[in-house]
Amino acid sequence: MRIVAGTHRSRLIKSPKDDSIRPTSDKVRLAVFNMLQSRDAVVDAIVLDAFCGSGALGLEALSQGAAHVTFWDKSPASLSLTRENIAALGFAGQCDSALVNSATVKENPKPEEQFTLVFLDPPYHKGLVEKAVQKLIAGRWTNDQTLYVIETAASEKIDLSLRILQEKTYGETKVKIAFLLT
């Protein structure tokens, strides 16, 4: 895997040695970030890469101008891999990371600090997108201006209180860009 655009374009990102993580492909990441850049949603964004896996989505956001990225994963191995990638790319000063289950996250201790862009790319077919969105909203991690990028299996149906702005399918992967319904 590699960073597809921005200041770190073509830099390699470590990926897992097994299939415990399903990283977003370079092709899909490029398409997602093209959609986001057309909405001016990346530069200076405060980003959450929930279910971060290797950290590819958050690292791409940093390369393309995000101000700060928070990486969450409930897997210590995934978080370790993400931290290796952060260090290798020199982004430590613009990131924080924590062992957090995004589907059960508690209330934001600093509700005045909310994410402007959230990447949700959990394991497929487990109902984790809905749980994470509910917890992020209820815990005041996000607000009605937050943009969500949701990656699911193409066949997966999700039921959200979000307004879908754009939806694209890339092979077995479906990407939705959405806002909270107000």
C-alpha positions in Angstrom: 0.0 0.0 0.0 1.0 3.6 -0.5 -0.1 7.2 0.1 -1.9 8.1 -3.2 -1.7 12.0 -3.1 -0.5 15.0 -1.2 2.8 15.8 0.5 3.7 12.1 1.0 2.5 10.8 -2.3 3.9 7.4 -3.3 5.3 6.7 0.2 4.7 3.1 1.3 2.5 2.2 4.2 3.0 -1.1 6.0 0.1 -3.5 5.7 -0.7 -6.5 7.8 1.1 -9.8 7.1 -2.2 -11.7 7.4 -5.8 -11.0 6.6 -6.8 -9.8 10.0 -7.2 -6.3 8.6 -8.8 -5.4 5.3 -7.1 -2.2 4.3 -8.8 0.2 1.9 -7.2 -0.3 -1.5 -5.2 2.5 -3.1 -7.8 2.8 -5.9 -10.7 3.2 -3.5 -8.7 5.6 -1.3 -7.9 7.8 -4.3 -11.6 7.8 -5.3 -12.7 8.7 -1.7 -10.2 11.5 -1.4 -11.2 12.9 -4.9 -14.8 13.1 -3.6 -13.7 14.7 -0.4 -11.4 17.2 -2.1 -14.2 18.3 -4.3 -16.1 19.2 -1.2 -13.1 21.0 0.4 -13.5 18.5 3.3 -9.8 17.5 4.0 -7.6 20.6 4.3 -7.5 21.7 8.0 -10.0 18.9 9.0 -10.0 17.4 12.5 -10.3 13.7 11.6 -11.2 10.5 13.3 -10.0 7.3 11.7 -12.2 4.8 13.6 -11.5 1.1 13.1 -8.2 2.4 11.8 -6.5 -0.9 10.9 -3.3 0.2 9.3 -4.2 3.9 9.5 -4.2 4.3 5.7 -7.3 6.6 5.6 -6.1 8.9 8.4 -2.5 9.0 7.0 -3.9 9.9 3.6 -5.9 12.7 5.1 -2.7 14.1 6.8 -0.8 13.9 3.5 -3.6 15.8 1.8 -3.7 18.6 4.4 -5.8 17.5 7.5 -4.8 19.4 10.6 -5.0 16.5 13.0 -6.0 12.8 13.0 -7.1 10.6 15.9 -6.7 6.9 15.3 -8.9 4.4 17.2 -8.9 0.6 17.0 -9.8 -2.1 19.5 -7.1 -4.3 18.3 -3.6 -3.8 19.8 -2.0 -5.3 16.7 -3.8 -2.8 14.4 -3.0 0.1 16.6 0.7 -0.9 16.7 0.8 -1.2 12.9 -0.9 2.3 12.7 1.7 3.8 15.1 4.5 2.3 13.0 3.1 3.9 9.9 2.6 7.3 11.7 6.3 7.2 12.8 7.6 6.1 9.4 5.8 9.1 7.7 6.8 11.6 10.4 3.2 12.5 11.4 3.5 12.0 15.1 3.0 15.7 15.9 -0.3 15.7 14.1 -1.8 12.5 15.5 -3.0 10.8 18.6 -4.0 7.1 18.9 -5.8 5.1 21.4 -7.1 1.6 22.0 -10.8 2.3 21.6 -13.8 0.3 20.5 -15.6 2.8 18.2 -18.9 0.9 18.6 -18.9 1.3 22.4 -17.0 4.6 22.9 -18.0 6.6 25.9 -18.8 10.4 26.1 -16.3 12.9 24.8 -14.5 14.4 27.8 -14.0 17.6 25.7 -17.3 18.1 23.8 -16.1 21.5 22.6 -13.5 19.6 20.5 -15.4 17.6 17.8 -14.4 15.8 14.7 -15.1 17.4 11.3 -14.4 14.3 9.3 -14.9 10.7 10.3 -13.8 7.6 8.5 -15.8 4.4 9.4 -14.3 1.3 7.8 -15.2 -1.5 10.2 -15.2 -5.3 9.6 -18.1 -6.0 7.2 -21.5 -7.4 8.0 -21.3 -6.9 11.8 -23.6 -3.9 12.3 -20.6 -1.8 13.6 -21.3 1.3 11.4 -24.7 1.9 13.0 -23.4 1.3 16.5 -20.4 3.6 16.0 -22.4 6.5 14.5 -24.9 6.3 17.4 -22.1 6.4 20.0 -20.3 9.2 18.2 -23.4 11.3 18.1 -24.6 10.5 21.6 -21.2 11.0 23.0 -20.8 14.4 21.4 -17.8 13.5 19.4 -19.5 14.8 16.2 -22.1 17.3 15.3 -24.4 18.2 12.3 -21.4 19.6 10.4 -19.4 16.4 10.6 -18.8 14.6 7.3 -18.9 10.8 7.5 -17.1 8.5 5.1 -18.5 5.0 5.5 -17.0 1.9 3.8 -19.0 -1.3 3.7 -19.3 -4.4 1.6 -21.3 -3.7 -1.6 -24.0 -6.0 -0.5 -24.3 -4.7 3.1 -27.4 -2.7 4.1 -27.0 -0.1 6.8 -29.7 1.9 8.5 -28.5 5.3 9.6 -29.9 8.7 10.5 -27.6 10.3 8.0 -28.2 12.1 4.8 -26.3 10.3 2.0 -24.6 12.9 -0.2 -22.7 10.5 -2.5 -22.5 6.7 -2.8 -20.2 4.7 -5.1 -19.5 1.0 -5.5 -16.0 -0.2 -6.3 -16.2 -4.0 -6.9 -17.0 -5.5 -3.5 -16.8 -2.2 -1.6 -19.4 0.5 -1.2 -18.5 4.0 -0.1 -21.0 6.5 1.3 -20.3 10.2 2.1 -22.9 11.5 4.5 -24.0 14.2 7.0 -26.2 13.9 10.1 -29.9 14.5 9.3 -31.1 17.6 11.0 
